[in-house]
Amino acid sequence: MLIRILSWISDHLLYLVLAVGACSLFFPGPGSALSWVVIPVLALMVFNVSMTINAQDLIQVKKYPLLIIWSLFLQFAVMALFSLILGKIFFPNVKDIYTGQLLLGGLPADISAPLMVFLAGGNTALATAMLVSAMVITPFILPNVITFFGGVSMAIPTSYLAVELIGIIIIPVALGVLLNYYSAGVREKKDAWSGVASICYILLLFTVVSSNAKTIIDIKTLAILILLTEVSLNIFGYGLALLTKIVFKQKKDTFLPLLFIVGTKEFGIASAAVDAMKLNPPIVIPSAFFAVVQMISAPILVKVVGGPKKKG
């Protein structure tokens, strides 16, 4: 019975996301007090997704080095450049928003990307490898990307990234894959693990939207412009993956990881950078808006491009 409920949640994630997102925006009180749960919930989400990955799938990732490198180029170069262009067009006279837009463009993929890939029936192991690769090079690449494209000097919170990489990604992934390898029971309950991960995703959405509801409502007209800008960046990211699929005739199995890796951003890094460097709080606004956009658009894409979940 419990597995059926969890499976139903993952199958109906889009509708739950829309409902929770709307409630969080208009009734932000409860969710805005839950910011402390973000890190443990992220780790739990990654752990549950990783229990759907078998060791053989992880080994097969070595067949795609060029695709992983291409995903890094799209994340840190093309997306950063397009985000800079959007900033120059729409926010040339709003310095903090412009800087925030530049920072957003150079961020790596969101930690939830492998969950979306699994729900859509793609190669979750490949998506996880792409995510880990991006997070590993972020401390070295992101400051240079921001300086190169925008002439802005910004230190990256390496301690935050270390916690994300080791505590939220590496350890949960290792534990999840090991359990999948050694336990037949774990392998047989993939729908349950994706269901728990989906609940984590909904809780994260609840927290993110609630925490930013006041900002979204307070800036009024500017909020509409920022929202349209972030929707454009999000769609552009998905479009890059689609263009890659068309040009290189990618199969769905490898296209889906690229789709959700390139089209999403790990927005928490922007917040950590602003806090660590004592920067103006409005710099984080573009990332906050993008977070809301991607957390709604990703489940929509799962419905649009998804199929039967991978069994391997």
N, C-alpha and C positions, 0 to 999 in steps of 0.2 A: 504493500500500500504506500509506504513512504517513498519507495523508488518511483512509483507511478506519479506521485505528487511532484517529486523533484524533476522528473522527465517532463511533466506538464509545464513546469516553470520555465525550463530551458526552451521548450517548444513555443512558448507564448511570451518570450522575453520582450519582444517589441511592444506589445500592448501594455505590459507591466511597466516598462520604461516610460512610455508616454503618460500613463496614469500617475506614476510616482513623480515624474518630472513636473507635471502640472501642479500637483499638490505641494511639492517642495517650493515652487516659485511663489505660490500665494499663501502658503502656511509654513514659512521657513523656520519657525521657532525650534521645534524638536530637532531637526537635522543640523542646525547651525551649532548645536552644542555637542556634536558627535565627531568633531575633527580629529580627536585622539584615536578614533578607531581605524583611520585610513591605512596606516602602515600594517597593523595586524590583519586587516581584512584583505589588503592587497596580497600579503604573503599566503593567506588561506586560499585566495582565488587561484594564485599561481600553483600552489600545491595540488589543488583539486584538478586543475587542467593537466598538470604533469602526470597525474595518475592515469590519464588516458593515452600516454605516450609509451610505446614499447621500445626496448633498447635497440631493436633492429631498425626501427624508423630513425632513431637518433644516429645510428651508424651510417645510414644511407644519405644523411645530410651532406657528407663529404663529396657527394656527386655534384653539388651545386655551389662551388666556390665563387664562380663568376656572378651568379644570381645574387648571392649574399653581398658581394662587393657592389653590384649595381644598386641594390637596395640602400646601401650606405650612401652612395653618390646621390641618389634621389632625395634621401632624407636630409642630408647635410649641405648639399649644394643647390640642387634645383628648387627644392621647397623653400630654402632660405632666400634664394634670389627672388622667387615669386612673392614671398611674404614682404620682402623689402620693397618691391615694386608697389604692392598694395599700400604699404605704409606711406610711400612717397606720394601716391595719388590721393589717398583719402585723409591722411593725418600729417601733412607737412608742417602745420603750425601748432600741432598738439604734441609737444616734445615727448612727454612720458608715454603716451599711447604709441607714438612712432617707435620709440625704443623698445617698448613691450612687444610690438609687432615683429621687430627685427629679432628679438630674443626668441619669440615663439617659433619663427620659421626655422631656426637652427636646432630645435630640440629633437631628440630621438623619438622613436615610436613609443606609443603608450603600452603600458604593461598588460592591458586587457586584450591586446591584439591576438595572442594565441587562442584565447577563449573564443573570440569571434570566428577565427579560422576553423576551430573545431566544430562550432555550431553550424558553420556553412558547409562543412564536409571537406575541408582542405587538409594540407599537410601541416599538422600542429607542430611536429618536431622541427620542420624547416622554419616555421614562424618563430619558434622559441630560439633557434640558432641565430636568426636575423636580429631578434630583440637583444639577445646577450651580446652579440657583436657590436651593435649600436651603443649599448650602455657602456661597454668596455672602453670604446674610443671617445666617448662624449667629453670627458675631462680634457682631452688633448685637442679635439676638433672644435668643439663649440666656441671657446674663446677666440680662436683664430677665424672662424666663420663670421662671428659678430664684428670683429675688427676689420676683416677683409671687405665685407659687404657694406658695413655701415660706419666704419671708422670709430666705433665705440669700444672702449676698453672695459671689460667686465670680467671679474674673477668668478669662477664657477665653484659652487659649494661641493668640494670633493668629498667631504665627510658624509654629506647627504647621499651623494652618488654611490659611495662605498656601501652605505647601509642598504640602499636600493638593490645594488648589484648582488651583494653577498646575502643579506638577510631576507630580501623580498624575492629574489630571482634564483640565484645559484643554489642555496640550501633547499628551498622548497622544490625546485626542479629535480635536484639529485634525489631527494627523499621520495618524491612522487614516482620517478622512473624506476627506482629500486623496488618500491612496493609493487609496481606494475610487473616488474621482472620476476619477483619471487612469489607473488600471490595470485593464484588463479581467481580467487574471489574478487580481488581488485580489478582484474582485467574484465570480469564479467559484469561489472557494475558501472560502466562508463557513463551511462545516462544519469546515474546518481551523482557522480562527481561533477559532471557538467551542470547539473541542477544546483548543487551547492555553490559552484563558481558563479552561476547566474544570480543567485541570491546575493552573493558578495558584490556583484556588479550593480545590482539594484540599490544596495545599501550605500555604495560609493556614489552613485548618482544622487541619491537622497541627500547625502552629506554635501556634495559639491554644489548642487543647485541651491540648497538651503543656505550654505555659507556665502554664496554670491548673489542671492536674491535681492538684497538691499541695494547693492551696487548697480545691478542690472536695472532696477526700477528707478533709482535716484538720478542716473545720468540721462534718462529720458531720450531725447532726440538723438544724442550721440550714441546711445545704446543700439538704436536701429542700424546706424551706419557701421558700428563695430560688428554687430551680428551678421550683417550682409557680407562684411569683409571676411569674417571667419568661415562663413558658409562657403565663400568663394575659394578660400585656401583649402578647406576640407575637400571640396569637389575636385579641385585641381590635383590634389594628392591621389584621389581615387582615379582621376583621369590619366595620370602618369602610369599607373599600374595597368589600366585598360589599354593604353597605347602600347605598352611593352608587350602585353598579351597578343595584340593584333600584329605588331611588327615581327615578333619572334615566334608567333604561333604557339604560345604557351598552353599547356594543358591546365585544366582547372585546378588540379592538385597543387601546382606551383604558383599559379596566378593568385589564388586566394591569400597566401601568406604575404605576397607583395602588396596586394590591395589594402590589407588592414595595417601593414607595417608602414607603408608610405603615407597613407591617408590619415594616420592618427599621430598625436604628439603627447609626450609625457609631461603634462602641464605642471606637475608638482615641482619640477626642477626650477621653473620660473619663480614660483613662490619662495622656494628655498634660497635662490640667488638674491632676491629682493630683501629677504630677512637677514641673510648673512652679511650683505654689504650695506645694510641700512639705506637702501635706495628708496626713492619715492614710491609709496604703495600703488599709485595708479599704473605703474609699469606692468603690474601683473594682470591688469584688466583684460587685455587681448587673450592671454592664456586661459583666464577664467571663462570667457565667452566661448573660446574654442573647445574647452572641456565639455561644456554643456552641449555644443553642436555635435561633437564627435560621439558623445555617449548616447545621443539619440540617432544619429545617422548610421552608426555601425550596426545596431540591431535591424535597422531598416534594410541595409545592404545584405545582412544575413538572410532575410526573407526573400530579397530580390534574386540573389545569386546562389543561394544555398541549395543544398540537396541532402541526400542521406549522409549521416555522419560517418567518418572513416572508422572502420573497425580495427585497423592496424595501428 
